[in-house]
Amino acid sequence: MVKLDPIIAVKDVLSSSRWYEELFGLKSKHGGSNFAVLQDESGETVICLHEWGSHNHPSMTDPTILPGNGLILYFKTTDFESIRGKAEEMEVQIIQDTHLNTNSNRLEFSIKDLDGYYISITEYHNYQG
């Protein structure tokens, strides 16, 4: 088995953790001021947040580099409408409004998080080949 636990560098782990928890209904299972592990209701890790410069990770030392260049955080969810409503309630800036993605044939919308990471949120689906 192989599983990806994405770790992104953020300016303020506590603020970013609260933001992701509120938007996606995640829970922090390992929290602190320099690292957080956010999990869904089943205990599955969804995303980890790491403070810039902590622990000397080579790709997380320079916060002046544009965060997420070449990266899309693509969240597939069975709770699409609720998350879309929560984004509006939180007054999250919508970068691309809800539309039909003709590749997946699912609804999606896109936002940026507190650090400028580009996030697309889509109705849950499995890739078809």
Disulfide bonds with the S-S distance in Angstrom:
none
